Amino acid sequence: MHELSIAVQLLDSVLAAAAEHGARRVDEVVVEIGAMRLVVPEALQAAWEVAAEGTIAAAATLKVVEMALAGRCRACGRAFEPTIDSFVCPACGRADVEITGGNDILLTSVTCEREEG
């Protein structure tokens, strides 16, 4: 389950950002995950809950935004949305694709409650 390693790395980034801003609690975390990463959102949610237990992010809501694949055919230049099981260009029929999107994991937002004063 690679979701646990993703959750741990995500938590490290969230806690670092929270500490930098003097947060006492993390309320919400938003992450964009590309389809190419083959992350199961429910498994990531469960892994997040385990990883965050006992931290200031323990009660945080994790919102996962799934991003579709995007590619450009190297043969004809057409931009299209390949699928995990098919990288065939709909224009020329070649399977020579440069992936241009949907291969990232991006922490896009952390909402925290800061210390008073």
Backbone torsions as a table, in degrees:
resi	resn	phi	psi	omega
1	MET	NA	97.7	-179.4
2	HIS	-74.1	-10.0	178.0
3	GLU	-62.1	-33.1	179.9
4	LEU	-66.0	-42.8	178.2
5	SER	-66.0	-34.8	176.2
6	ILE	-66.1	-44.0	-179.9
7	ALA	-61.9	-41.2	-180.0
8	VAL	-65.2	-44.8	178.5
9	GLN	-65.7	-39.8	177.1
10	LEU	-62.1	-45.7	179.0
11	LEU	-60.8	-42.0	177.8
12	ASP	-56.8	-44.7	179.8
13	SER	-66.5	-41.2	179.9
14	VAL	-64.5	-46.0	-179.6
15	LEU	-65.6	-36.0	176.7
16	ALA	-64.4	-44.2	178.9
17	ALA	-65.1	-40.5	179.8
18	ALA	-64.1	-43.5	179.4
19	ALA	-64.1	-40.1	179.8
20	GLU	-60.9	-30.6	-177.7
21	HIS	-105.1	11.4	176.3
22	GLY	66.8	34.3	-177.9
23	ALA	-78.6	145.5	175.0
24	ARG	-104.6	-15.5	178.8
25	ARG	-154.2	141.9	173.3
26	VAL	-100.8	126.0	-177.4
27	ASP	-98.0	-37.9	-175.9
28	GLU	-150.0	142.4	176.8
29	VAL	-130.2	131.0	177.4
30	VAL	-117.9	129.8	-179.5
31	VAL	-132.6	136.6	175.1
32	GLU	-101.0	130.1	-178.1
33	ILE	-128.4	124.6	179.4
34	GLY	-72.8	147.9	-178.7
35	ALA	-58.9	-29.9	-178.0
36	MET	-65.0	-21.3	-179.1
37	ARG	-77.3	-12.7	177.2
38	LEU	52.6	41.8	178.1
39	VAL	-87.4	133.3	174.9
40	VAL	-91.2	111.7	-175.5
41	PRO	-52.8	-40.6	-180.0
42	GLU	-65.1	-38.5	178.3
43	ALA	-68.6	-37.9	177.0
44	LEU	-65.4	-40.3	178.1
45	GLN	-60.0	-47.0	179.6
46	ALA	-63.4	-42.2	178.8
47	ALA	-64.7	-39.3	177.7
48	TRP	-59.5	-45.7	-179.0
49	GLU	-60.6	-40.7	177.9
50	VAL	-67.6	-47.3	-177.3
51	ALA	-64.8	-39.1	-174.4
52	ALA	-81.6	-12.3	-178.1
53	GLU	-54.4	130.9	178.4
54	GLY	82.5	5.2	178.6
55	THR	-112.8	174.9	177.3
56	ILE	-70.1	-6.1	178.3
57	ALA	-102.5	8.2	-174.5
58	ALA	-58.4	-35.2	-178.4
59	ALA	-98.6	6.4	-176.8
60	ALA	-68.9	143.0	173.1
61	THR	-84.2	129.9	176.3
62	LEU	-102.7	119.6	177.0
63	LYS	-108.1	123.7	-179.4
64	VAL	-106.8	121.8	176.9
65	VAL	-106.7	117.3	-179.0
66	GLU	-85.6	132.0	-179.0
67	MET	-108.9	132.1	-179.9
68	ALA	-70.9	159.0	173.9
69	LEU	-70.9	148.4	173.5
70	ALA	-137.4	141.5	-179.4
71	GLY	-150.0	166.6	176.7
72	ARG	-132.7	129.3	178.8
73	CYS	-68.8	126.4	178.9
74	ARG	-72.0	-24.3	-178.1
75	ALA	-77.8	-47.9	-174.3
76	CYS	-116.3	-9.7	176.8
77	GLY	86.1	0.6	-177.9
78	ARG	-71.4	134.0	173.8
79	ALA	-87.5	136.3	178.8
80	PHE	-158.2	173.5	178.7
81	GLU	-104.2	97.7	175.7
82	PRO	-69.5	167.2	174.2
83	THR	-113.0	165.3	-177.9
84	ILE	-56.2	-33.2	-177.3
85	ASP	-104.9	5.8	178.1
86	SER	-151.7	118.4	178.4
87	PHE	-111.5	23.6	-178.2
88	VAL	-79.6	128.3	178.8
89	CYS	-67.9	129.1	179.6
90	PRO	-70.9	-15.8	-178.6
91	ALA	-88.5	-47.8	-173.5
92	CYS	-115.2	-8.4	176.3
93	GLY	81.2	3.6	178.9
94	ARG	-88.4	153.4	179.2
95	ALA	-112.4	57.0	179.3
96	ASP	-123.3	85.1	-169.3
97	VAL	-114.7	135.5	169.4
98	GLU	-94.4	120.7	178.7
99	ILE	-75.9	122.8	-178.1
100	THR	-111.1	-7.1	178.8
101	GLY	-167.3	158.2	178.0
102	GLY	90.3	16.0	179.5
103	ASN	-120.1	15.0	-174.0
104	ASP	-112.2	160.0	166.7
105	ILE	-124.6	113.3	-175.0
106	LEU	-122.1	123.8	171.9
107	LEU	-79.7	110.4	-172.6
108	THR	-101.2	-22.0	-177.0
109	SER	-158.9	138.7	172.6
110	VAL	-132.3	120.6	178.1
111	THR	-106.3	124.3	-175.2
112	CYS	-128.3	161.4	168.6
113	GLU	-105.9	127.0	-176.8
114	ARG	-92.6	160.6	174.3
115	GLU	-63.3	144.1	177.0
116	GLU	-71.4	146.2	176.9
117	GLY	86.7	NA	NA
